[in-house]
Amino acid sequence: MTVIFGIKLPNRISTSPIFQDIISKYGCIIRTRIGLHNDCNMCSGHGIILLEVVENSDVTHLKKALLSIDGITIDSMTL
């Protein structure tokens, strides 16, 4: 099974290093990472990221770790 996370990362400048550390830790279960930017001319204050992950026991740990970032929101779908 595949799980897709839609993630809204607030305060991108301060939270992106924490986010990067977490997804690096769980990199073996991440198939695809796509970052979406609203404004191509400047850095947006928030980020929207799509993660396609392989469903296994680490998915729950990944989601819990991501939710530890202040203000982050995650929606997911399982295919």
N, C-alpha and C positions, 0 to 999 in steps of 0.2 A: 504494500500500500504506500501511497504517497500522501504527504501532508504539505499543504501550502500555508505559510504564515504571511499575513498582511500586517506589517508593523509600522506604526507611526511613532517616530522618535522625536520627542520635543527637545528644545534647547540643543540642537544638533552639535554645536561647537563644543559644548561641555560633556555631552553624553556619548558622542560617537567613539571616543577612545575606550570607554567601558563596554559599549556594544561590540566593538571590534575584538576586544579580548575574549568576550563570551563566545562569539561565533568562531573564533580561532580555536577555542577549546573544543568545540563540537563540530569542527570542520569535516570530520570523517562521515557525518550523516547529512551534510548539506550538499545537495546536487547542484543547485542553482541559486545565485544571489543576484537580484536586480535592484538597483537603486533608482528611484524616480525623483526627478527634480522639477519643481514648479517654475523656477525662474532660471533661465540659462545664462543670464548676464551677471548674476551675483549669487553668493551662497545663501540659500534659504535658511531661515531660523529653525526649521524642522526638516526631518527626512522621512521619506516613505520607502520602505524596503520590502521586497518580496523574497521569501526564502522557500525553496522547494527542498523538503527534507525526507529522508527515508524513515518510515515509521518503525521504530523499535523502542526499547526502554529508555533510551537517552532523549527522546523527543520531549517527554514530560520534564526531564531535568533541564533541557534547553529552554523550554518555555518558562519554567519557574525562574531560571537565572535571568532571562530577559525581563521578566516582570519585576525583578528587583531594581531595575533602573527607574528612577523617579519619573512618573508621568507617562511612561510608555504605554501604548495600547496595542493589543494584538487580537486580530481575528484570524480564524483558521478554517480550512476546509480539508476534508479527507477524500481522496479519490481512490 
